Amino acid sequence: MMTSPALDVEGLAKTFSGFPAVRNVSFSVPAGSITGFLGPNGAGKTTTLRMALGIIRPDAGQALLFGQPPTVRALDRVGFLPEERGVYRKMTAEQVIALFARLKGMTAGDARNRAREALERFGLGASAGKKVKELSKGMAQKVQIIAAIIHEPDFIILDEPFSGLDPVNQAMLEEVILEQAAAGRTILFSTHVMAQAERICDRIVLMTRGQKVFDGKVDEALAVVPRLVTIGVDSPDDISALLARFGEVSQSGNDPDGAFLWQVALNAGIDPQHVLRACVEAGVRLTRFEPVRPHLHDAFVRLVSAGDPLQPAGGQ
Amino acid sequence: MRAIYLIARREYLSYVATWGFWLSLASVPLFMLVGAAIPALVQSAQPVRHYVIIDETGTGLDGAIQRFIEREGREQTRAALEAAALVSADAQTRERALAAFDADPLGQEGLDEALAILGMSGNAEMFDAPGGRLIRLDAPARTIDGLRPYLTGERRVATPEGSRSVFAAIFISREAGAELPLITYYSTNVTEQALAGAARRALREHVREEALAARGLDPAEIRALSSLEPEMRNLNPATVDDSEVGAADWAPFIVAVILAIMLWTAIFSVANMLLTSLIEEKGGKIIELLLSTVRVRDLLVGKLLGVAAVSFTLFAVWGLIGTIVLMIAGTFLQGIDPEIASFIAEAVQPGLFLAALGYFVVGYLMYGAIFLALGSLCETLHDAQTLMSPLILVLMLPLMILVFAMRSIDSLAVQIVSWVPIWTPFIMIARLPSEPPLWEIAGTTAVMLVTLILVLWGAASVFQQGALGHANADSVKRVFSRRKPVQDQE
């Protein structure tokens, strides 16, 4: 049986006062996946998410939640944490969470009980009756996160969820995301924190200047960045000719032990083991051989600076 | 509907579940009570004023003025005593108290005794004439130069009760060849003119009596002639009986104008509450979270209904207090002053109050939606004040029209402005007692309702743009300054 994607956007476009904020963006968020929605500031991520949720109307294209337009009924299955976050400061933590639970269709009794349980689970049981304005910033952020997921939505959209969080709360949120994903929920979150996206996501959608520039699995994104190999040798002999067939070679000085360092940006399809074997066969005395794993950050910078839409093999 | 209810409920509780709300609710009747008591408080706080009279004519005019002032003061005191006796005592006690007062035509003892009979001892100062008690002193000097230090407070006059400053000096002279005396009044207090007025009335009465006496009339005839008063009957041909037009007939008109002003105040205050709450919500960055859960129209309607419920709570409590007070006052005054009782009875017009309620709902929705839309464009109250200034001026106009057109509420100008839909609620409620044609009521109402729908639709669109930051106060300024638009970004 085919499961419809949690979100399917097709040809979305939005212009504000003549400025194209989003241009013909299409992508899907498969059910059960954790998808990172990445892009620099002003890339159009928030506008795309707002259109996906029906908060603003697109100039062109459409967004489908669970295969249907973003009606209130569909939105009841969505939990959303906006980038600009806030809660009613004069209400208690429990009241805020219960209010959003009720807005999502829960009964008053269920909403209250669920709010109490969630606050206990997040370590805020003692603060349930406190007004939000009396809570610390970190505690208030937890309340906001709980309010977004209190109704156990099928699809959770988090817009820059890590911004403004201290490292402890970042780790907590990461745990929450993984926990929700493990429970079978679909997650879409936009972020600037590449390390987290790389750790958590199955897939990424990358936008820049209002356009999608990448949509695929994390490994596919990493594949667009050349892998590096750092080689340390104990003689000043020039080995660039030996290495040149594997990729772009550069000399990068000496390490603290006095070894001469070379760096090879490997061509596509080249395994670092090939380089190692060639060095050994040529009798090069290695003091260091270090394949450097590419990171999503590098892929992000490369894809964004390239600017042109890239599609990995088999991607959309 | 669920979302509208929950938004409205939250909005309602955010006001009603605070101490401030109940304090402000209680403060209005309290302020009205204080406001009603202010004239009495001011009256009781009036000081005893001492004056001197210099009669340069030597014809006893000073005595005439003094007697007139004392008589007038006494008449006013007696009227106040009679009113107090009506409220607080039975007929027999009333008669005894007034008899005690009348038995002492010159002194204070009669008043003290009357008050003792009424059980109001110690409140004599409350029964003084407006402007306070006026006591004549022997003049310490006969010229204005000699009196000036006393009038400016540099020197004081010794009296058996202690030294006193002189409030005013009245000089009466007669210029050569003039038939009538001249009064010259000196006082550093230029606002309190009760004494000057009394002196003028006293001499006017005196010279007229003298003139009539010179023509051979005796004092009794003069008094009889002075009291001649033609009878007048003021009738309304529209009434079936031949009862005269009285204060009670004015009641609906007065109540309608008061209702219009109250309507204006209520709508303006409540719309301001909406504005403040929205700006707080925007500052707290809650709007986007709400819009991901409810639709913008539900949010707008929920907020409008929530604050409307707040105002209905206020009206219900105030209405209940007002009804109880009016019922008690009406019953109480029935036996004392039937005219006031019938005024109160005529003032309670259920139809007028129902119409006011309807106009309030439409006016509130119209202005509330406009305020919400403009509020959504603002980040701070300061921004809001800048945008609201023109709107507040527009809101003020019907109030000014009402004040100026109160006596000619059916004039053509008022009829025309009734058709301006944003003013209709205030103007039409004031016009209703004059029974405007039905087509005019229906027409203005229809125009107003169509405008309401357009305003709600427009406000929702602006609200959606403003709430998410796609439009702001600068967008409005750009519209009016016709400058090239600046690109809004994500």
Interface residues (C-beta under 8 A of the other chain):
Chain A: F16 S17 G18 F19 A21 N41 G42 A43 G44 K45 T46 T47 R50 L53 G54 I55 I56 V72 L75 V78 F80 L81 P82 E84 R85 G86 V87 Y88 R89 K90 M91 L99 F100 R102 L103 K104 G105 Q144 A147 A148
Chain B: R2 A3 L6 R10 S14 E281 G284 K285 I286 E288 L289 L290 L291 S292 T293 V294 R295 Q464 L468 H470 P485 V486 Q487 D488 Q489 E490
